[in-house]
Amino acid sequence: MPWLHYLAYFFGGAFLANAIPHSVSGLMGRAFQTPFAKPPGEGLSSSITNVWWGFFNLVVGYLLICHVGDFELRSVGDAAAAGLGALLLALMLAHRFGRFNGGNL
């Protein structure tokens, strides 16, 4: 069953990475894309919505990493699974949202 733990850590890392832009945008009082905007993922949501969405992502990431299996930060496999999830989601979101925010040069 350890592969299921790695899968949980992978998605936990992805959720934690997704928490960052939403939380930061919300804390700065800026609108940012969320799944709740119109159109979903393209329109802007309020800073309050982004704080809630960022917090939700943080909680899910925490639950997947800290409450599935026995995550050990010093374990290369555990850290690599979480890090790979965070990296892949970050790259995907940078490409997706770069067209809205001037990042795709």
Backbone as XML, in Angstrom:
<?xml version="1.0"?>
<chain id="A" units="angstrom">
  <residue number="1" name="MET">
    <atom name="N" x="0.787" y="-1.219" z="0.000"/>
    <atom name="CA" x="0.000" y="0.000" z="0.000"/>
    <atom name="C" x="0.828" y="1.283" z="0.000"/>
  </residue>
  <residue number="2" name="PRO">
    <atom name="N" x="2.156" y="1.250" z="0.051"/>
    <atom name="CA" x="2.903" y="2.501" z="0.097"/>
    <atom name="C" x="2.696" y="3.379" z="-1.126"/>
  </residue>
  <residue number="3" name="TRP">
    <atom name="N" x="2.373" y="2.806" z="-2.275"/>
    <atom name="CA" x="2.174" y="3.639" z="-3.463"/>
    <atom name="C" x="0.965" y="4.552" z="-3.277"/>
  </residue>
  <residue number="4" name="LEU">
    <atom name="N" x="-0.028" y="4.122" z="-2.509"/>
    <atom name="CA" x="-1.171" y="4.993" z="-2.217"/>
    <atom name="C" x="-0.737" y="6.169" z="-1.349"/>
  </residue>
  <residue number="5" name="HIS">
    <atom name="N" x="0.204" y="5.923" z="-0.457"/>
    <atom name="CA" x="0.733" y="7.016" z="0.366"/>
    <atom name="C" x="1.454" y="8.024" z="-0.514"/>
  </residue>
  <residue number="6" name="TYR">
    <atom name="N" x="2.266" y="7.531" z="-1.452"/>
    <atom name="CA" x="2.969" y="8.441" z="-2.365"/>
    <atom name="C" x="1.981" y="9.242" z="-3.208"/>
  </residue>
  <residue number="7" name="LEU">
    <atom name="N" x="0.901" y="8.606" z="-3.619"/>
    <atom name="CA" x="-0.129" y="9.306" z="-4.389"/>
    <atom name="C" x="-0.775" y="10.409" z="-3.538"/>
  </residue>
  <residue number="8" name="ALA">
    <atom name="N" x="-1.055" y="10.105" z="-2.277"/>
    <atom name="CA" x="-1.619" y="11.115" z="-1.366"/>
    <atom name="C" x="-0.632" y="12.256" z="-1.161"/>
  </residue>
  <residue number="9" name="TYR">
    <atom name="N" x="0.659" y="11.960" z="-1.028"/>
    <atom name="CA" x="1.669" y="13.001" z="-0.836"/>
    <atom name="C" x="1.808" y="13.860" z="-2.086"/>
  </residue>
  <residue number="10" name="PHE">
    <atom name="N" x="1.711" y="13.218" z="-3.264"/>
    <atom name="CA" x="1.774" y="13.941" z="-4.533"/>
    <atom name="C" x="0.644" y="14.979" z="-4.594"/>
  </residue>
  <residue number="11" name="PHE">
    <atom name="N" x="-0.581" y="14.534" z="-4.333"/>
    <atom name="CA" x="-1.717" y="15.455" z="-4.384"/>
    <atom name="C" x="-1.699" y="16.435" z="-3.214"/>
  </residue>
  <residue number="12" name="GLY">
    <atom name="N" x="-1.162" y="16.019" z="-2.075"/>
    <atom name="CA" x="-1.003" y="16.940" z="-0.961"/>
    <atom name="C" x="-0.084" y="18.090" z="-1.329"/>
  </residue>
  <residue number="13" name="GLY">
    <atom name="N" x="1.021" y="17.773" z="-2.006"/>
    <atom name="CA" x="1.930" y="18.821" z="-2.474"/>
    <atom name="C" x="1.259" y="19.745" z="-3.466"/>
  </residue>
  <residue number="14" name="ALA">
    <atom name="N" x="0.443" y="19.180" z="-4.347"/>
    <atom name="CA" x="-0.280" y="19.992" z="-5.329"/>
    <atom name="C" x="-1.256" y="20.944" z="-4.630"/>
  </residue>
  <residue number="15" name="PHE">
    <atom name="N" x="-1.985" y="20.444" z="-3.653"/>
    <atom name="CA" x="-2.922" y="21.304" z="-2.918"/>
    <atom name="C" x="-2.186" y="22.403" z="-2.154"/>
  </residue>
  <residue number="16" name="LEU">
    <atom name="N" x="-1.048" y="22.067" z="-1.556"/>
    <atom name="CA" x="-0.281" y="23.080" z="-0.826"/>
    <atom name="C" x="0.254" y="24.149" z="-1.778"/>
  </residue>
  <residue number="17" name="ALA">
    <atom name="N" x="0.710" y="23.735" z="-2.959"/>
    <atom name="CA" x="1.181" y="24.715" z="-3.939"/>
    <atom name="C" x="0.043" y="25.622" z="-4.393"/>
  </residue>
  <residue number="18" name="ASN">
    <atom name="N" x="-1.135" y="25.058" z="-4.561"/>
    <atom name="CA" x="-2.288" y="25.845" z="-5.000"/>
    <atom name="C" x="-2.765" y="26.807" z="-3.908"/>
  </residue>
  <residue number="19" name="ALA">
    <atom name="N" x="-2.496" y="26.487" z="-2.662"/>
    <atom name="CA" x="-2.901" y="27.365" z="-1.563"/>
    <atom name="C" x="-2.145" y="28.692" z="-1.595"/>
  </residue>
  <residue number="20" name="ILE">
    <atom name="N" x="-0.927" y="28.668" z="-2.082"/>
    <atom name="CA" x="-0.072" y="29.862" z="-2.010"/>
    <atom name="C" x="-0.627" y="31.048" z="-2.808"/>
  </residue>
  <residue number="21" name="PRO">
    <atom name="N" x="-0.883" y="30.929" z="-4.128"/>
    <atom name="CA" x="-1.326" y="32.114" z="-4.860"/>
    <atom name="C" x="-2.685" y="32.639" z="-4.397"/>
  </residue>
  <residue number="22" name="HIS">
    <atom name="N" x="-3.562" y="31.729" z="-4.011"/>
    <atom name="CA" x="-4.885" y="32.168" z="-3.569"/>
    <atom name="C" x="-4.796" y="32.892" z="-2.222"/>
  </residue>
  <residue number="23" name="SER">
    <atom name="N" x="-4.031" y="32.337" z="-1.294"/>
    <atom name="CA" x="-3.880" y="32.976" z="0.012"/>
    <atom name="C" x="-3.185" y="34.324" z="-0.117"/>
  </residue>
  <residue number="24" name="VAL">
    <atom name="N" x="-2.115" y="34.375" z="-0.884"/>
    <atom name="CA" x="-1.375" y="35.631" z="-1.039"/>
    <atom name="C" x="-2.238" y="36.683" z="-1.725"/>
  </residue>
  <residue number="25" name="SER">
    <atom name="N" x="-2.919" y="36.310" z="-2.802"/>
    <atom name="CA" x="-3.794" y="37.271" z="-3.488"/>
    <atom name="C" x="-4.876" y="37.777" z="-2.544"/>
  </residue>
  <residue number="26" name="GLY">
    <atom name="N" x="-5.479" y="36.882" z="-1.799"/>
    <atom name="CA" x="-6.518" y="37.284" z="-0.865"/>
    <atom name="C" x="-5.988" y="38.204" z="0.216"/>
  </residue>
  <residue number="27" name="LEU">
    <atom name="N" x="-4.830" y="37.866" z="0.780"/>
    <atom name="CA" x="-4.243" y="38.703" z="1.833"/>
    <atom name="C" x="-3.845" y="40.077" z="1.319"/>
  </residue>
  <residue number="28" name="MET">
    <atom name="N" x="-3.493" y="40.161" z="0.028"/>
    <atom name="CA" x="-3.129" y="41.451" z="-0.569"/>
    <atom name="C" x="-4.349" y="42.235" z="-1.020"/>
  </residue>
  <residue number="29" name="GLY">
    <atom name="N" x="-5.532" y="41.620" z="-0.899"/>
    <atom name="CA" x="-6.755" y="42.298" z="-1.299"/>
    <atom name="C" x="-6.971" y="42.311" z="-2.798"/>
  </residue>
  <residue number="30" name="ARG">
    <atom name="N" x="-6.353" y="41.387" z="-3.500"/>
    <atom name="CA" x="-6.459" y="41.338" z="-4.963"/>
    <atom name="C" x="-7.401" y="40.228" z="-5.421"/>
  </residue>
  <residue number="31" name="ALA">
    <atom name="N" x="-8.096" y="40.508" z="-6.491"/>
    <atom name="CA" x="-8.925" y="39.483" z="-7.128"/>
    <atom name="C" x="-8.008" y="38.523" z="-7.876"/>
  </residue>
  <residue number="32" name="PHE">
    <atom name="N" x="-8.432" y="37.269" z="-7.989"/>
    <atom name="CA" x="-7.643" y="36.249" z="-8.682"/>
    <atom name="C" x="-8.606" y="35.164" z="-9.160"/>
  </residue>
  <residue number="33" name="GLN">
    <atom name="N" x="-8.168" y="34.394" z="-10.139"/>
    <atom name="CA" x="-9.013" y="33.337" z="-10.689"/>
    <atom name="C" x="-9.230" y="32.219" z="-9.668"/>
  </residue>
  <residue number="34" name="THR">
    <atom name="N" x="-10.471" y="31.736" z="-9.614"/>
    <atom name="CA" x="-10.806" y="30.545" z="-8.822"/>
    <atom name="C" x="-11.806" y="29.725" z="-9.629"/>
  </residue>
  <residue number="35" name="PRO">
    <atom name="N" x="-12.086" y="28.507" z="-9.183"/>
    <atom name="CA" x="-13.118" y="27.704" z="-9.850"/>
    <atom name="C" x="-14.524" y="28.275" z="-9.697"/>
  </residue>
  <residue number="36" name="PHE">
    <atom name="N" x="-14.694" y="29.261" z="-8.803"/>
    <atom name="CA" x="-16.023" y="29.820" z="-8.537"/>
    <atom name="C" x="-16.335" y="31.045" z="-9.389"/>
  </residue>
  <residue number="37" name="ALA">
    <atom name="N" x="-15.354" y="31.523" z="-10.149"/>
    <atom name="CA" x="-15.545" y="32.714" z="-10.977"/>
    <atom name="C" x="-16.376" y="32.367" z="-12.212"/>
  </residue>
  <residue number="38" name="LYS">
    <atom name="N" x="-16.804" y="33.399" z="-12.917"/>
    <atom name="CA" x="-17.544" y="33.198" z="-14.165"/>
    <atom name="C" x="-16.752" y="33.840" z="-15.286"/>
  </residue>
  <residue number="39" name="PRO">
    <atom name="N" x="-16.290" y="33.108" z="-16.269"/>
    <atom name="CA" x="-16.294" y="31.641" z="-16.374"/>
    <atom name="C" x="-15.304" y="31.016" z="-15.395"/>
  </residue>
  <residue number="40" name="PRO">
    <atom name="N" x="-15.603" y="29.786" z="-14.958"/>
    <atom name="CA" x="-14.762" y="29.124" z="-13.954"/>
    <atom name="C" x="-13.296" y="29.058" z="-14.385"/>
  </residue>
  <residue number="41" name="GLY">
    <atom name="N" x="-12.417" y="29.476" z="-13.478"/>
    <atom name="CA" x="-10.987" y="29.416" z="-13.733"/>
    <atom name="C" x="-10.449" y="30.518" z="-14.619"/>
  </residue>
  <residue number="42" name="GLU">
    <atom name="N" x="-11.331" y="31.349" z="-15.157"/>
    <atom name="CA" x="-10.886" y="32.436" z="-16.034"/>
    <atom name="C" x="-11.268" y="33.802" z="-15.487"/>
  </residue>
  <residue number="43" name="GLY">
    <atom name="N" x="-12.475" y="33.906" z="-14.973"/>
    <atom name="CA" x="-12.903" y="35.164" z="-14.378"/>
    <atom name="C" x="-12.237" y="35.360" z="-13.021"/>
  </residue>
  <residue number="44" name="LEU">
    <atom name="N" x="-12.421" y="36.522" z="-12.452"/>
    <atom name="CA" x="-11.795" y="36.836" z="-11.170"/>
    <atom name="C" x="-12.776" y="36.655" z="-10.023"/>
  </residue>
  <residue number="45" name="SER">
    <atom name="N" x="-12.249" y="36.178" z="-8.909"/>
    <atom name="CA" x="-13.021" y="36.072" z="-7.674"/>
    <atom name="C" x="-12.480" y="37.082" z="-6.682"/>
  </residue>
  <residue number="46" name="SER">
    <atom name="N" x="-13.294" y="37.439" z="-5.718"/>
    <atom name="CA" x="-12.909" y="38.445" z="-4.725"/>
    <atom name="C" x="-11.755" y="37.951" z="-3.863"/>
  </residue>
  <residue number="47" name="SER">
    <atom name="N" x="-11.136" y="38.881" z="-3.170"/>
    <atom name="CA" x="-10.041" y="38.529" z="-2.270"/>
    <atom name="C" x="-10.539" y="37.622" z="-1.138"/>
  </residue>
  <residue number="48" name="ILE">
    <atom name="N" x="-11.753" y="37.841" z="-0.671"/>
    <atom name="CA" x="-12.314" y="36.993" z="0.393"/>
    <atom name="C" x="-12.487" y="35.564" z="-0.105"/>
  </residue>
  <residue number="49" name="THR">
    <atom name="N" x="-13.007" y="35.406" z="-1.317"/>
    <atom name="CA" x="-13.150" y="34.067" z="-1.900"/>
    <atom name="C" x="-11.792" y="33.399" z="-2.016"/>
  </residue>
  <residue number="50" name="ASN">
    <atom name="N" x="-10.773" y="34.155" z="-2.387"/>
    <atom name="CA" x="-9.433" y="33.589" z="-2.522"/>
    <atom name="C" x="-8.852" y="33.167" z="-1.178"/>
  </residue>
  <residue number="51" name="VAL">
    <atom name="N" x="-9.127" y="33.920" z="-0.124"/>
    <atom name="CA" x="-8.663" y="33.507" z="1.200"/>
    <atom name="C" x="-9.310" y="32.183" z="1.583"/>
  </residue>
  <residue number="52" name="TRP">
    <atom name="N" x="-10.613" y="32.063" z="1.381"/>
    <atom name="CA" x="-11.312" y="30.808" z="1.693"/>
    <atom name="C" x="-10.782" y="29.647" z="0.857"/>
  </residue>
  <residue number="53" name="TRP">
    <atom name="N" x="-10.592" y="29.886" z="-0.447"/>
    <atom name="CA" x="-10.120" y="28.830" z="-1.343"/>
    <atom name="C" x="-8.687" y="28.433" z="-0.991"/>
  </residue>
  <residue number="54" name="GLY">
    <atom name="N" x="-7.861" y="29.403" z="-0.670"/>
    <atom name="CA" x="-6.495" y="29.108" z="-0.251"/>
    <atom name="C" x="-6.462" y="28.301" z="1.039"/>
  </residue>
  <residue number="55" name="PHE">
    <atom name="N" x="-7.308" y="28.680" z="1.995"/>
    <atom name="CA" x="-7.369" y="27.955" z="3.267"/>
    <atom name="C" x="-7.860" y="26.530" z="3.060"/>
  </residue>
  <residue number="56" name="PHE">
    <atom name="N" x="-8.864" y="26.355" z="2.202"/>
    <atom name="CA" x="-9.359" y="25.007" z="1.894"/>
    <atom name="C" x="-8.238" y="24.147" z="1.311"/>
  </residue>
  <residue number="57" name="ASN">
    <atom name="N" x="-7.481" y="24.695" z="0.362"/>
    <atom name="CA" x="-6.372" y="23.960" z="-0.235"/>
    <atom name="C" x="-5.315" y="23.612" z="0.806"/>
  </residue>
  <residue number="58" name="LEU">
    <atom name="N" x="-5.038" y="24.524" z="1.720"/>
    <atom name="CA" x="-4.075" y="24.276" z="2.790"/>
    <atom name="C" x="-4.530" y="23.120" z="3.686"/>
  </residue>
  <residue number="59" name="VAL">
    <atom name="N" x="-5.793" y="23.111" z="4.047"/>
    <atom name="CA" x="-6.329" y="22.046" z="4.902"/>
    <atom name="C" x="-6.270" y="20.698" z="4.187"/>
  </residue>
  <residue number="60" name="VAL">
    <atom name="N" x="-6.688" y="20.648" z="2.929"/>
    <atom name="CA" x="-6.661" y="19.383" z="2.187"/>
    <atom name="C" x="-5.219" y="18.895" z="2.024"/>
  </residue>
  <residue number="61" name="GLY">
    <atom name="N" x="-4.304" y="19.796" z="1.685"/>
    <atom name="CA" x="-2.902" y="19.419" z="1.563"/>
    <atom name="C" x="-2.352" y="18.878" z="2.872"/>
  </residue>
  <residue number="62" name="TYR">
    <atom name="N" x="-2.673" y="19.545" z="3.965"/>
    <atom name="CA" x="-2.250" y="19.086" z="5.289"/>
    <atom name="C" x="-2.799" y="17.687" z="5.583"/>
  </residue>
  <residue number="63" name="LEU">
    <atom name="N" x="-4.073" y="17.481" z="5.333"/>
    <atom name="CA" x="-4.674" y="16.176" z="5.621"/>
    <atom name="C" x="-4.037" y="15.073" z="4.780"/>
  </residue>
  <residue number="64" name="LEU">
    <atom name="N" x="-3.784" y="15.352" z="3.504"/>
    <atom name="CA" x="-3.195" y="14.331" z="2.636"/>
    <atom name="C" x="-1.752" y="14.000" z="3.027"/>
  </residue>
  <residue number="65" name="ILE">
    <atom name="N" x="-1.013" y="14.983" z="3.471"/>
    <atom name="CA" x="0.392" y="14.739" z="3.805"/>
    <atom name="C" x="0.565" y="14.255" z="5.251"/>
  </residue>
  <residue number="66" name="CYS">
    <atom name="N" x="-0.146" y="14.831" z="6.170"/>
    <atom name="CA" x="0.087" y="14.528" z="7.589"/>
    <atom name="C" x="-0.796" y="13.432" z="8.166"/>
  </residue>
  <residue number="67" name="HIS">
    <atom name="N" x="-1.863" y="13.069" z="7.470"/>
    <atom name="CA" x="-2.781" y="12.079" z="8.038"/>
    <atom name="C" x="-2.955" y="10.847" z="7.166"/>
  </residue>
  <residue number="68" name="VAL">
    <atom name="N" x="-2.140" y="10.712" z="6.127"/>
    <atom name="CA" x="-2.143" y="9.492" z="5.321"/>
    <atom name="C" x="-0.763" y="8.865" z="5.485"/>
  </residue>
  <residue number="69" name="GLY">
    <atom name="N" x="-0.740" y="7.658" z="5.951"/>
    <atom name="CA" x="0.542" y="7.000" z="6.157"/>
    <atom name="C" x="1.345" y="7.693" z="7.242"/>
  </residue>
  <residue number="70" name="ASP">
    <atom name="N" x="2.665" y="7.623" z="7.107"/>
    <atom name="CA" x="3.571" y="8.230" z="8.081"/>
    <atom name="C" x="4.593" y="9.061" z="7.309"/>
  </residue>
  <residue number="71" name="PHE">
    <atom name="N" x="4.180" y="10.258" z="6.867"/>
    <atom name="CA" x="5.050" y="11.124" z="6.072"/>
    <atom name="C" x="6.294" y="11.489" z="6.863"/>
  </residue>
  <residue number="72" name="GLU">
    <atom name="N" x="7.440" y="11.272" z="6.237"/>
    <atom name="CA" x="8.723" y="11.614" z="6.862"/>
    <atom name="C" x="9.452" y="12.565" z="5.933"/>
  </residue>
  <residue number="73" name="LEU">
    <atom name="N" x="9.626" y="13.799" z="6.371"/>
    <atom name="CA" x="10.256" y="14.818" z="5.542"/>
    <atom name="C" x="11.674" y="14.428" z="5.126"/>
  </residue>
  <residue number="74" name="ARG">
    <atom name="N" x="12.359" y="13.646" z="5.931"/>
    <atom name="CA" x="13.722" y="13.218" z="5.597"/>
    <atom name="C" x="13.757" y="12.028" z="4.662"/>
  </residue>
  <residue number="75" name="SER">
    <atom name="N" x="12.609" y="11.464" z="4.372"/>
    <atom name="CA" x="12.531" y="10.371" z="3.408"/>
    <atom name="C" x="12.502" y="10.961" z="2.008"/>
  </residue>
  <residue number="76" name="VAL">
    <atom name="N" x="13.473" y="10.564" z="1.189"/>
    <atom name="CA" x="13.552" y="11.102" z="-0.164"/>
    <atom name="C" x="12.286" y="10.779" z="-0.954"/>
  </residue>
  <residue number="77" name="GLY">
    <atom name="N" x="11.773" y="9.596" z="-0.811"/>
    <atom name="CA" x="10.567" y="9.205" z="-1.547"/>
    <atom name="C" x="9.359" y="10.036" z="-1.158"/>
  </residue>
  <residue number="78" name="ASP">
    <atom name="N" x="9.154" y="10.219" z="0.145"/>
    <atom name="CA" x="8.014" y="11.005" z="0.623"/>
    <atom name="C" x="8.128" y="12.460" z="0.164"/>
  </residue>
  <residue number="79" name="ALA">
    <atom name="N" x="9.302" y="13.048" z="0.391"/>
    <atom name="CA" x="9.503" y="14.454" z="0.009"/>
    <atom name="C" x="9.441" y="14.630" z="-1.498"/>
  </residue>
  <residue number="80" name="ALA">
    <atom name="N" x="9.979" y="13.676" z="-2.250"/>
    <atom name="CA" x="9.957" y="13.773" z="-3.714"/>
    <atom name="C" x="8.527" y="13.700" z="-4.249"/>
  </residue>
  <residue number="81" name="ALA">
    <atom name="N" x="7.702" y="12.836" z="-3.665"/>
    <atom name="CA" x="6.314" y="12.730" z="-4.116"/>
    <atom name="C" x="5.576" y="14.049" z="-3.890"/>
  </residue>
  <residue number="82" name="ALA">
    <atom name="N" x="5.714" y="14.626" z="-2.705"/>
    <atom name="CA" x="5.049" y="15.901" z="-2.410"/>
    <atom name="C" x="5.633" y="17.022" z="-3.263"/>
  </residue>
  <residue number="83" name="GLY">
    <atom name="N" x="6.950" y="17.044" z="-3.395"/>
    <atom name="CA" x="7.606" y="18.081" z="-4.194"/>
    <atom name="C" x="7.243" y="17.997" z="-5.667"/>
  </residue>
  <residue number="84" name="LEU">
    <atom name="N" x="7.154" y="16.784" z="-6.186"/>
    <atom name="CA" x="6.783" y="16.616" z="-7.595"/>
    <atom name="C" x="5.349" y="17.072" z="-7.839"/>
  </residue>
  <residue number="85" name="GLY">
    <atom name="N" x="4.458" y="16.762" z="-6.911"/>
    <atom name="CA" x="3.077" y="17.240" z="-7.030"/>
    <atom name="C" x="3.015" y="18.752" z="-7.030"/>
  </residue>
  <residue number="86" name="ALA">
    <atom name="N" x="3.777" y="19.380" z="-6.129"/>
    <atom name="CA" x="3.800" y="20.848" z="-6.054"/>
    <atom name="C" x="4.397" y="21.437" z="-7.324"/>
  </residue>
  <residue number="87" name="LEU">
    <atom name="N" x="5.505" y="20.881" z="-7.803"/>
    <atom name="CA" x="6.167" y="21.401" z="-8.998"/>
    <atom name="C" x="5.297" y="21.272" z="-10.239"/>
  </residue>
  <residue number="88" name="LEU">
    <atom name="N" x="4.717" y="20.098" z="-10.448"/>
    <atom name="CA" x="3.895" y="19.901" z="-11.649"/>
    <atom name="C" x="2.661" y="20.797" z="-11.650"/>
  </residue>
  <residue number="89" name="LEU">
    <atom name="N" x="2.008" y="20.935" z="-10.504"/>
    <atom name="CA" x="0.840" y="21.819" z="-10.465"/>
    <atom name="C" x="1.271" y="23.264" z="-10.673"/>
  </residue>
  <residue number="90" name="ALA">
    <atom name="N" x="2.387" y="23.667" z="-10.073"/>
    <atom name="CA" x="2.868" y="25.041" z="-10.240"/>
    <atom name="C" x="3.171" y="25.341" z="-11.706"/>
  </residue>
  <residue number="91" name="LEU">
    <atom name="N" x="3.819" y="24.418" z="-12.400"/>
    <atom name="CA" x="4.119" y="24.625" z="-13.821"/>
    <atom name="C" x="2.844" y="24.686" z="-14.658"/>
  </residue>
  <residue number="92" name="MET">
    <atom name="N" x="1.904" y="23.796" z="-14.360"/>
    <atom name="CA" x="0.645" y="23.783" z="-15.095"/>
    <atom name="C" x="-0.126" y="25.092" z="-14.882"/>
  </residue>
  <residue number="93" name="LEU">
    <atom name="N" x="-0.181" y="25.565" z="-13.638"/>
    <atom name="CA" x="-0.916" y="26.797" z="-13.350"/>
    <atom name="C" x="-0.201" y="28.020" z="-13.912"/>
  </residue>
  <residue number="94" name="ALA">
    <atom name="N" x="1.136" y="28.006" z="-13.900"/>
    <atom name="CA" x="1.886" y="29.122" z="-14.487"/>
    <atom name="C" x="1.572" y="29.239" z="-15.974"/>
  </residue>
  <residue number="95" name="HIS">
    <atom name="N" x="1.489" y="28.118" z="-16.646"/>
    <atom name="CA" x="1.157" y="28.133" z="-18.071"/>
    <atom name="C" x="-0.290" y="28.570" z="-18.284"/>
  </residue>
  <residue number="96" name="ARG">
    <atom name="N" x="-1.196" y="28.026" z="-17.488"/>
    <atom name="CA" x="-2.629" y="28.322" z="-17.647"/>
    <atom name="C" x="-2.953" y="29.780" z="-17.344"/>
  </residue>
  <residue number="97" name="PHE">
    <atom name="N" x="-2.463" y="30.294" z="-16.207"/>
    <atom name="CA" x="-2.823" y="31.639" z="-15.791"/>
    <atom name="C" x="-1.888" y="32.702" z="-16.340"/>
  </residue>
  <residue number="98" name="GLY">
    <atom name="N" x="-0.784" y="32.298" z="-16.931"/>
    <atom name="CA" x="0.131" y="33.256" z="-17.517"/>
    <atom name="C" x="-0.519" y="34.086" z="-18.626"/>
  </residue>
  <residue number="99" name="ARG">
    <atom name="N" x="-1.456" y="33.496" z="-19.319"/>
    <atom name="CA" x="-2.129" y="34.226" z="-20.399"/>
    <atom name="C" x="-3.034" y="35.332" z="-19.866"/>
  </residue>
  <residue number="100" name="PHE">
    <atom name="N" x="-3.494" y="35.204" z="-18.621"/>
    <atom name="CA" x="-4.349" y="36.228" z="-18.029"/>
    <atom name="C" x="-3.548" y="37.324" z="-17.335"/>
  </residue>
  <residue number="101" name="ASN">
    <atom name="N" x="-2.361" y="36.981" z="-16.864"/>
    <atom name="CA" x="-1.600" y="37.889" z="-16.023"/>
    <atom name="C" x="-0.283" y="38.330" z="-16.630"/>
  </residue>
  <residue number="102" name="GLY">
    <atom name="N" x="-0.086" y="38.096" z="-17.914"/>
    <atom name="CA" x="1.106" y="38.571" z="-18.613"/>
    <atom name="C" x="2.353" y="37.741" z="-18.399"/>
  </residue>
  <residue number="103" name="GLY">
    <atom name="N" x="2.216" y="36.510" z="-17.929"/>
    <atom name="CA" x="3.385" y="35.686" z="-17.652"/>
    <atom name="C" x="3.862" y="34.835" z="-18.801"/>
  </residue>
  <residue number="104" name="ASN">
    <atom name="N" x="3.068" y="34.668" z="-19.834"/>
    <atom name="CA" x="3.474" y="33.860" z="-20.988"/>
    <atom name="C" x="4.076" y="34.769" z="-22.041"/>
  </residue>
  <residue number="105" name="LEU">
    <atom name="N" x="5.358" y="34.998" z="-21.972"/>
    <atom name="CA" x="6.020" y="35.888" z="-22.932"/>
    <atom name="C" x="6.503" y="35.112" z="-24.136"/>
  </residue>
</chain>
